[in-house]
Structure formats: C-alpha cells, structure tokens
Amino acid sequence: MTSLTVQQQEVFERIKHIAEDGTEFWMARELMPVLEYTQWRRFNDAINRSKISCEIAGFSFDKHFTHLPGSATSKGRFGDNYRLSRYACYLVAMNGDVRKQAIALAQAYFAIKTHEAEVKVPAQSKRIQELELQLAIAQANRDTVLSQERFLLRNEAIFTMHGAGQLALIQGRPEAVVTETEIVRETVMVDQNFRPVATFNGMGISEIARKLGFTGKNATAQCKNWLKSVGIKDEDWVQEMTAHATPKLPRERLPELKRLWGERKGSRQLLIGE
C-alpha cells in the first residue's frame, strides 16, 4: 500500500472532525481546496458520481453523504455542503480528477485510514482489499492519462514544426505520408518591350493562415493578430502589382513564421487555448 509522510497525512488530519460517538467525518467545503478544486460546481460533480458508486457497492449513500442545504442570511446565502464519512471521502477521491497530485494523496490517505480501521472491524477486511485494488487501478489510470498527455504534446510539437508527413515517419507509418504539390504563382514585372525586370513571390493572409493551421471563420483575423504579435508590421506587407492588388508578405518569410509558430511566440497561446 502506498505510504504517506506525516506532513502529507497532516493535510487531511487538520480538517478532520470527530462526532460525539467517536466517528470521523470531513466537511466537503473544507475538503474541496485540499483536493485542489476551485469551483464548487466541479467538486459537486465528483460528489454526485461518488454517491452513485456508493449505491453500486451496496451501501446507502445517505449514511455516508449527509447533505447540508444552503441557507439565506443577512449577509448572503451559504452554499450547500456535505458531511462526509471516511468512506465517502475515499469515493470522492476515487471519482476526482486523477491528474491532480492532491487526488492521488487523498486516495492513499483514506485507503490507509480504512486499512487501519480493519484492526477495529475485522469484517471490513474484504472491503479493504477491494479498496486497495481500486487504489492501484486508479494510480495506474493516472499514470496512463499523464503518459497520453505527454504523447499528444510531443506529437503536436512535431506536427507544428515539421508537418504531418514527418510525424507519420517518426510514428513508423510511412504509408500515411501524402505528397502534396504546391502551385506557387509569381508576379513578373516587364518593361515596355515585355522583358522581365522584377519578380515578386508573395503570400496573402489566407494562405499564411492555412499553412500555420488557423481554422474557423475568424482564421484570417486571428492569423493577422498573431503576425502583429511577433513583429510583422504594416510596412512588411507589399501591394502585389496585379489587376486585383492585395497585400502580401514575401514568401521567403515563411520559414521564419513557422519557426516563431513552433516556438509558441506571440499571442499563439491566447488563440488556441494552450
């Protein structure tokens, strides 16, 4: 069974209450910040899932989750609360966000306390074994979730900086590599004798947005805002000498833009919620 330091156990011991009959209980509103929840709505969701788990296990949740309704006062309204038994707290930890370190500590703490109760109540030994198995499964699931997150972040970075083809090769899927043919149009300026005197190869904002992966109806506006955030000024845009003149950036700036995008520079995080 996972062991905890005295300091780690003290976090839960400080908010523990003892009833007149000697039973231990915890208040949900006090337990919520310890488990790193900032919104009661999300913590209450975990409590509701725990009540269902309690009933599935064959117990009446009313004995473990004592609801304390909110009440109106002259200074406002007190929110709902619950008086939670040790078993209820364990179920809340089991149904919490496994990515939180505090949840893992809570699972271990309440499993250990339940194990200690086995000395006083031998009939609980079978249930203790079940809780220990659930704890091991929960910890394995947590490790799996963290590994998947790291895998997805790594793949996103490869895709952003090197494209889908390179990602497929790294993953050992050469059959997934698709060869794309890009048509590049150049504007050629000629003199009165139709001899070329200058060429311009530019990219419009729509093409840049597409190459960097902006999507949605506001893709071009978001792309333009990001370009400004990484130092692309109005004077960097050149009016292409065509019948329908549109501002374009020289195509040779594309590697620089891809590098800045891959390094998460500018307002990129605000755009895609990273």
N, C-alpha and C positions, 0 to 999 in steps of 0.2 A: 504494500500500500504506500502511496506517496506520503512522504514525511514533510512536515512544515516546521519552520523555525518558530521560536517563541514570539518573535516580533510579528510574524505573519499571522499567528493564531490570535494575537492580542487585538488585531484589527476587528475581528468578529466578536471577541470576548467583551470589548468595550461597549458594544451596543446590545449585548445580551441582557434580557430581563428574567427575573425569577418570580414565578407566581407564588401565591400563598401555599399551594400544595407542593411546592418544590420543583415544578416543571419549568423547563426553559422555554423562552419564546423570544422572537425578534419582531420589531415593527418594520413594516415594508418601507415606510418613508425614510427610516434610518438606514435600512439595508441598501436602498437604491443607489446613493452616491458611492457607497463602498464597492458596489459592483460596477462602478463607472458608467452608470446611466444618468443622463442629464434631463431626460423628458419622462414624466410620469406615464404618458401615453404608451411609450415603447416598453417601459418596465411593466406596466399593467398587462400588456400583451403576453409577456413571459409568465406572469402570474396566472392568466387565463389558461395558457397552454399547460401549466403545471397542475391546475385543478382537473383538467381532462386526464392527464397522466395519473393523477391520484385515484380517480374513479376507475380507470382501466386496470390499475393494480389491485382493485377490490376494496378500496377504502373510501369512506365518506369524506369528501373534501371539507365539509363544514367543521369537522373536528380538527382540521389542520390549518384551514384558512378562515379565520374569524373576520368577517367584513365589518369595518367601522365606517359607516356612512359619513360624508362631509356634513357640516352644519354651518348655518349662517350666523354671523356675529356682527357687532357694530363696526368692526374693522375689516369686514370682508367675509369670505367663505373659506372654511377649512376644507381641503380636498379629501377625498376618500382615502382610507388607509386599511391595512390588514394586520392582524396579529397572527404571526406565522410560527408554527411549530418547527422543531428542528428538521423533521421530515419534509415539511413544506418548503423550508429554506433550501434543502438539498434539491428538491424538484425544481425550484426556481433557478438554481444554479445550473441544473442539467438542461433546462429549457432556455437558458440565456444565450447570448452571443459568444460562441466558442472562440472567437478571435480575441476576446478581451482576456488579458492576463489575470485580472481580478476574478473572472468567472472560473478559471482553472483552479485558483487558490480556494475559492468558495466550495467547489466540488470536492476538493481534497479535505478541507476543514470539516464540512458536515458529514462526509463519509467517515472520517476518523472519529468524530464525536458519536456517530451512530455505532461504530465498531466498539468504542469504549462502553456504550450502553449495553453491549452484548453480555458483559460481565454481570450486570444487574438483571437483565432479562434474557436468559438463555434461549427462550423461544424465538427470539428475533434472529438467531444465527443464520437461518436460511435466507432471510431478507437481507442480512448484511452481505452475504456472498453475492446476491443479486445486485446490490448497490455497488459493490466493488467491481463487478463485471461491467456495469453501466459506466462507472467512472473510467475504466480502462478503454471502453469503446469511445466515450466522449473525448478523452485525451487523444486517441488515435484519429478521430474525426477532425479534431482541431489541428493536428499536425498535417492532415491531408488538405484541409482548407488553406492553411498557410503555404503549403507547397504549391498548390494550384495557383494561388495569387502570385507567387514568385515566378512561376512558369509563364503566366499570362503577361506579367510586366516585362519579362525578358523578351517574349515573342513580339510584344508591342514595340519595344525599342528597336528590335531587328527590322520589323516591318517598316517603321518610320524612317530609319536611316538607310536601309538597303533595299527595301521593296519586298513584295510578296514572293518573287522568284528566289531571292537569296534565303528567305525564311523557309521556303519549301525544301531547298537543298540542305540547309542545316538540320531540318527535321527528318532528312532521309527520304524525301518524297519527290524525286526528280520528275516523276510523271505529272506533278502538279504545276510545273513551270510552264508558263504560257509566254510565247514570244510575241511581242507587240511591235507593230510597225507604226512609227510616228511620222506624220506628214508635217514638215516644217516649211512654212511659207516665208520667203524673204521679199522685202520691198527693195526694188532696184531703181535708183535714180539715174536718168540718162540725160545727155546734153542734146542740143538741137539736132545733132547728127545721129541720135539714138545710140550713142556709145555710153556704156555704163560708167558712171563716175563715183557712185557710192551705193552701198547696200546696207539695209537695216533688218535685223532679225530680232523681233520683239515678241513679248508675251503680254496678252491682255489679262485683266484681273480675273476673268472667268477661267482661263487656262491655268493661271497660278493657283487659284483656289482648288481646282480639280487635282493638280499634281500634289498639293500638300494634304489633300484628304478632307477639305471642308465640304460639308454636305448640308442639305436643307435649303429652305427658301431664302435664308439670310446668309448663305455661304459666302457670297462675294463681299458683302458688307463686313462680315466677321474677318475675312481674309485681309481686307484693306485696313481694318483697325489693327490687326496683328502686325502687318507690314510697317505701319507707323510706329508701333511699339518697339520695333527692332531697328528703327532709324532710317527707314525708307521715306525720303522727303518728296514733296510735290515736284521739285525740280528734277528728281531722278526719273520721272515719267517723261517719255518722249512722244510727241504727236506724230504718229505714222503718216507719211505723205501718201495717202490714198484718197480715193473718192469719198470714202467714209472714214474720216480721221478719228482714231481712237487712241487714248493714252496707253503706252506700252512700256514695259521695262525691257532693257536689253537681255537677251536670253542667257548671256554669259553670267548673269547674276543668279541663275537658278541654283548652282551648287552651293553658293553662299546661303541662299534662303533655306535649302534643305538642311544644311548644317545647323543653322540657327533653330530651325524647327525641331530637329532631332535632339538638340541640346536643351530644349524646353525654354528657350529665351523669350523675352517679351511677355505678352498677355496670353500666351498659349494656355496656361492653366485655367484662366478665367473663362476661356472659350469652350474647353471640352471637359471641365469639371474634374481635373486631376487633383 
